[in-house]
């Protein structure tokens, strides 16, 4: 698969740079709003191609993935509706699929296209562990991290204020710096600040969906243990150190537990 196919952009029109504030975390980021339709459309194309080239699993485990995904999705929709920002999710077309692959990984493309690999299920162990993973990955999409990474690269190359059409060769060069091929799909390399934000946001989303956020700590401990004596799982690349992650989760737990209680969870 050619790297240029990821966004499918022969040319990108003038991009408007804006400072975006995440309503759940308060983190600000620079994102080019006009990139979103192109990014989302290309993500759909890439996702469909990935499903064609992969073994899509059916049965009880696949249904669990869909159930957890739909609960996380519904929680996000309720939250955004409560703050008057339902329009932020208007273009999301959610899909949740389990793919046969031994990699310890999962991902969510812009626009809500989610894949979970069977290799991560022994680490998640149960539905709550899976909710940690899916909440985290969905948060990357909701926070616009794909747009942010591309916008950062374009600004760094002096393309932030470009007018007219940007040559596809330039776009390909940008994409190659922030995406990495994994199996049949090309995955985004997120920075540590984005991974930390996805941790915080995902913790809240799983709690809103009725999953105990306290279980995030043992999940990440299991994930770290899974890399002992072997290559680090792709799911952990560029993530904060285990100690930092646990400390951050403990700091964020009180807020998440409030969401959990509101969702009917027992403290």
GIQUIQUI-V894173 format. One record per helix or strand of 3 or more residues. SS is the DSSP state (h for helix, s for strand). FROM is the first residue (numbers start at 1). TO is the last residue. If there is no record, write none. Layout:
# GIQUIQUI-V894173
((SS	FROM	TO) (SS	FROM	TO))
This chain:
# GIQUIQUI-V894173
((h	3	5) (s	17	21) (s	28	32) (h	33	53) (h	60	82) (h	86	89) (s	95	99) (s	106	109) (s	113	117) (h	118	124) (h	127	142) (h	145	156) (h	168	178) (s	179	182) (s	185	188) (h	192	208) (h	215	225) (h	234	236) (h	242	262))
